[in-house]
Amino acid sequence: MKNLYDVQQLLKQFGIYVYVGKRKWDIELMSLELKNLHKAGVVDDQTFVKAQLVLRHEHHEEEKREK
């Protein structure tokens, strides 16, 4: 899992499509959905950690762009 597209594809496997309209909000919603999948035991720990790292990085980059 290397980029936001990979995380989107992971969520898509579970029928979760995220598009709010603003990239930062999309990333935040993807993080919530991923946490719910992990809590439900559908996503393993290693995949969860990798996806969360990607989402945190992308969220940080979006915050830098907004400033």
Secondary structure, 3 states (H helix, E strand, C coil): CCCHHHHHHHHHCCCCCCCCCCHHHHHHHHHHHHHHHHHCCCCCHHHHHHHHHHHHHHHHHHHHHHC
